[in-house]
């Protein structure tokens, strides 16, 4: 059964900050966050985030989706399930 998540911005921000700290993403002054509705992510879908990271000289990005596991999709992009929020 799917759930709809409605988080107010302050709560969402605090939750993401907490999760990022737990992922040990250090010295990240800016953290791009992309939200995808699907469960699986293809390499093609990650290309825009990778380009954004390169263009803005950023070390990491966070992708939030409907998957059930949190893990690193690439060396610089971490996946976070929406249910973790």
N, CA, C and O of each residue as an XYZ file, in Angstrom:
340
protein
N       0.842     -1.171      0.000
C       0.000      0.000      0.000
C       0.892      1.240      0.000
O       1.793      1.374      0.829
N       0.624      2.147     -0.949
C       1.452      3.346     -1.040
C       0.983      4.390     -0.036
O      -0.183      4.431      0.357
N       1.925      5.225      0.362
C       1.647      6.287      1.311
C       1.958      7.623      0.662
O       2.856      7.720     -0.175
N       1.233      8.628      1.039
C       1.510      9.975      0.575
C       2.199     10.712      1.715
O       1.710     10.731      2.844
N       3.345     11.320      1.403
C       4.103     12.039      2.414
C       3.927     13.536      2.203
O       4.224     14.067      1.133
N       3.445     14.199      3.228
C       3.317     15.654      3.176
C       4.092     16.213      4.349
O       3.656     16.148      5.498
N       5.223     16.750      4.040
C       6.084     17.287      5.086
C       6.195     18.789      4.932
O       6.370     19.293      3.823
N       6.094     19.494      6.022
C       6.280     20.933      5.965
C       7.764     21.224      5.743
O       8.608     20.451      6.196
N       8.098     22.305      5.066
C       9.510     22.595      4.767
C      10.452     22.563      5.968
O      11.528     21.978      5.848
N      10.117     23.157      7.128
C      11.068     23.089      8.249
C      11.321     21.657      8.720
O      12.458     21.295      9.024
N      10.271     20.850      8.780
C      10.432     19.459      9.200
C      11.255     18.688      8.175
O      12.156     17.929      8.532
N      10.939     18.889      6.899
C      11.665     18.205      5.830
C      13.141     18.589      5.864
O      14.005     17.721      5.739
N      13.441     19.869      6.030
C      14.824     20.332      6.088
C      15.560     19.686      7.260
O      16.677     19.194      7.097
N      14.946     19.685      8.428
C      15.590     19.096      9.610
C      15.826     17.607      9.408
O      16.863     17.083      9.815
N      14.879     16.924      8.786
C      15.006     15.487      8.552
C      16.151     15.211      7.571
O      16.952     14.303      7.794
N      16.229     15.983      6.499
C      17.291     15.784      5.509
C      18.653     16.089      6.126
O      19.613     15.361      5.877
N      18.755     17.143      6.921
C      20.027     17.476      7.589
C      20.455     16.318      8.486
O      21.627     15.941      8.500
N      19.518     15.760      9.225
C      19.824     14.627     10.098
C      20.320     13.431      9.300
O      21.286     12.777      9.692
N      19.670     13.146      8.195
C      20.049     11.999      7.355
C      21.419     12.230      6.722
O      22.244     11.318      6.666
N      21.657     13.445      6.250
C      22.949     13.755      5.625
C      24.079     13.584      6.634
O      25.149     13.081      6.291
N      23.848     13.995      7.856
C      24.867     13.803      8.902
C      25.127     12.325      9.124
O      26.273     11.917      9.309
N      24.082     11.527      9.108
C      24.241     10.091      9.288
C      24.945      9.427      8.107
O      25.577      8.382      8.268
N      24.840     10.024      6.930
C      25.537      9.495      5.753
C      27.006      9.910      5.740
O      27.774      9.478      4.880
N      27.385     10.744      6.691
C      28.767     11.233      6.813
C      29.196     12.031      5.587
O      30.325     11.899      5.115
N      28.304     12.846      5.086
C      28.652     13.755      3.996
C      29.186     15.013      4.652
O      28.428     15.859      5.128
N      30.492     15.118      4.669
C      31.130     16.225      5.377
C      31.561     17.322      4.410
O      31.807     17.078      3.228
N      31.642     18.509      4.935
C      32.103     19.679      4.191
C      31.264     19.954      2.956
O      31.765     20.523      1.986
N      30.007     19.564      2.973
C      29.119     19.846      1.850
C      28.329     21.111      2.180
O      27.386     21.080      2.970
N      28.728     22.228      1.560
C      28.049     23.487      1.820
C      26.720     23.548      1.082
O      25.764     24.160      1.558
N      26.666     22.915     -0.074
C      25.435     22.830     -0.847
C      25.210     21.364     -1.175
O      26.146     20.647     -1.531
N      23.987     20.930     -1.056
C      23.650     19.548     -1.355
C      22.460     19.526     -2.297
O      21.330     19.764     -1.869
N      22.697     19.242     -3.585
C      21.573     19.155     -4.511
C      20.703     17.941     -4.180
O      21.210     16.853     -3.909
N      19.400     18.148     -4.207
C      18.454     17.080     -3.918
C      17.507     16.948     -5.099
O      16.899     17.926     -5.533
N      17.390     15.741     -5.611
C      16.473     15.459     -6.707
C      15.452     14.439     -6.212
O      15.806     13.471     -5.539
N      14.196     14.663     -6.547
C      13.135     13.759     -6.113
C      12.553     13.066     -7.335
O      12.129     13.720     -8.289
N      12.535     11.732     -7.301
C      11.983     10.912     -8.380
C      10.827     10.099     -7.820
O      10.886      9.629     -6.684
N       9.796      9.937     -8.599
C       8.631      9.186     -8.135
C       8.864      7.678     -8.171
O       8.305      6.953     -7.348
N       9.666      7.199     -9.097
C       9.851      5.765     -9.301
C      10.651      5.069     -8.225
O      11.113      5.681     -7.261
N      10.804      3.758     -8.418
C      11.556      2.914     -7.484
C      12.994      2.745     -7.956
O      13.928      2.849     -7.161
N      13.170      2.486     -9.236
C      14.507      2.251     -9.797
C      14.998      3.469    -10.560
O      14.210      4.235    -11.115
N      16.296      3.632    -10.578
C      16.928      4.756    -11.261
C      17.931      4.208    -12.262
O      18.741      3.342    -11.933
N      17.872      4.713    -13.478
C      18.821      4.288    -14.511
C      20.012      5.237    -14.547
O      19.957      6.348    -14.018
N      21.074      4.788    -15.172
C      22.272      5.632    -15.324
C      21.929      6.897    -16.105
O      22.477      7.964    -15.830
N      21.032      6.783    -17.071
C      20.622      7.937    -17.867
C      19.939      8.993    -16.988
O      20.123     10.192    -17.201
N      19.154      8.550    -16.008
C      18.470      9.481    -15.118
C      19.441     10.184    -14.166
O      19.140     11.267    -13.664
N      20.578      9.587    -13.922
C      21.572     10.183    -13.027
C      22.454     11.204    -13.736
O      23.153     11.986    -13.092
N      22.416     11.191    -15.056
C      23.310     12.049    -15.831
C      23.104     13.533    -15.528
O      24.074     14.285    -15.429
N      21.848     13.958    -15.381
C      21.601     15.376    -15.114
C      22.164     15.794    -13.752
O      22.706     16.890    -13.610
N      22.034     14.923    -12.764
C      22.593     15.228    -11.437
C      24.117     15.275    -11.515
O      24.739     16.174    -10.948
N      24.720     14.316    -12.212
C      26.187     14.296    -12.370
C      26.671     15.572    -13.053
O      27.669     16.160    -12.637
N      25.964     16.001    -14.102
C      26.342     17.236    -14.805
C      26.220     18.444    -13.884
O      27.086     19.319    -13.878
N      25.144     18.486    -13.108
C      24.953     19.592    -12.169
C      26.071     19.627    -11.141
O      26.588     20.696    -10.817
N      26.447     18.459    -10.625
C      27.540     18.387     -9.651
C      28.840     18.898    -10.269
O      29.582     19.650     -9.636
N      29.109     18.487    -11.501
C      30.334     18.925    -12.189
C      30.336     20.432    -12.433
O      31.320     21.117    -12.152
N      29.222     20.938    -12.961
C      29.138     22.358    -13.311
C      29.259     23.273    -12.092
O      29.773     24.387    -12.191
N      28.791     22.803    -10.965
C      28.809     23.622     -9.748
C      29.899     23.219     -8.768
O      29.948     23.707     -7.638
N      30.768     22.329     -9.210
C      31.901     21.877     -8.406
C      31.456     21.397     -7.012
O      32.015     21.796     -5.991
N      30.440     20.536     -7.006
C      29.894     20.007     -5.762
C      30.294     18.541     -5.598
O      30.350     17.798     -6.579
N      30.571     18.126     -4.369
C      31.049     16.761     -4.161
C      29.962     15.690     -4.143
O      30.218     14.551     -4.533
N      28.734     16.040     -3.689
C      27.704     15.026     -3.497
C      26.322     15.521     -3.877
O      26.057     16.723     -3.906
N      25.438     14.561     -4.171
C      24.037     14.850     -4.431
C      23.179     13.786     -3.775
O      23.646     12.683     -3.493
N      21.927     14.123     -3.536
C      21.007     13.210     -2.878
C      19.784     13.012     -3.764
O      19.192     13.978     -4.245
N      19.411     11.759     -3.976
C      18.244     11.431     -4.771
C      17.226     10.743     -3.862
O      17.529      9.722     -3.244
N      16.034     11.297     -3.785
C      14.969     10.730     -2.960
C      13.961     10.071     -3.889
O      13.499     10.687     -4.850
N      13.619      8.810     -3.602
C      12.658      8.099     -4.448
C      11.843      7.103     -3.630
O      11.852      7.147     -2.400
N      11.142      6.209     -4.314
C      10.248      5.254     -3.665
C      10.907      3.903     -3.377
O      10.219      2.953     -3.004
N      12.214      3.804     -3.542
C      12.911      2.559     -3.243
C      12.839      2.282     -1.740
O      12.437      3.147     -0.961
N      13.228      1.083     -1.346
C      13.151      0.722      0.076
C      14.516      0.727      0.768
O      14.596      0.533      1.981
N      15.585      0.946      0.008
C      16.935      0.899      0.580
C      17.696      2.192      0.305
O      17.562      2.805     -0.753
N      18.491      2.581      1.283
C      19.378      3.733      1.116
C      20.768      3.211      0.780
O      21.301      2.354      1.483
N      21.349      3.726     -0.289
C      22.706      3.338     -0.662
C      23.252      4.329     -1.687
O      22.517      5.157     -2.227
N      24.538      4.230     -1.940
C      25.195      5.100     -2.918
C      24.949      4.532     -4.308
O      25.301      3.387     -4.593
N      24.337      5.347     -5.178
C      24.107      4.952     -6.570
C      25.391      5.096     -7.380
O      25.686      4.279     -8.252
N      26.140      6.138     -7.079
C      27.449      6.379     -7.692
C      28.372      6.824     -6.565
O      27.975      6.831     -5.399
N      29.588      7.190     -6.908
C      30.522      7.670     -5.884
C      30.067      8.994     -5.283
O      30.496      9.364     -4.190
N      29.184      9.722     -6.008
C      28.784     11.055     -5.551
C      27.285     11.235     -5.337
O      26.855     12.287     -4.863
N      26.490     10.240     -5.673
C      25.034     10.369     -5.534
C      24.499      9.267     -4.631
O      24.673      8.078     -4.899
N      23.845      9.692     -3.558
C      23.255      8.752     -2.610
C      21.744      8.699     -2.816
O      21.100      9.725     -3.035
N      21.191      7.499     -2.743
C      19.746      7.307     -2.842
C      19.153      7.237     -1.452
O      19.708      6.587     -0.565
N      18.034      7.899     -1.260
C      17.349      7.893      0.021
C      15.865      7.637     -0.225
O      15.226      8.398     -0.953
N      15.304      6.582      0.367
C      13.869      6.318      0.196
C      13.025      7.414      0.869
O      13.384      7.919      1.932
N      11.916      7.766      0.242
C      11.016      8.768      0.812
C      10.481      8.317      2.172
O      10.147      9.149      3.016
N      10.400      7.020      2.383
C       9.894      6.516      3.663
C      10.843      6.819      4.811
O      10.434      6.752      5.971
N      12.099      7.152      4.524
C      13.060      7.503      5.571
C      12.805      8.908      6.121
O      13.300      9.268      7.190
N      12.038      9.683      5.386
C      11.802     11.074      5.809
C      10.720     11.150      6.799
O      10.386     12.240      7.265
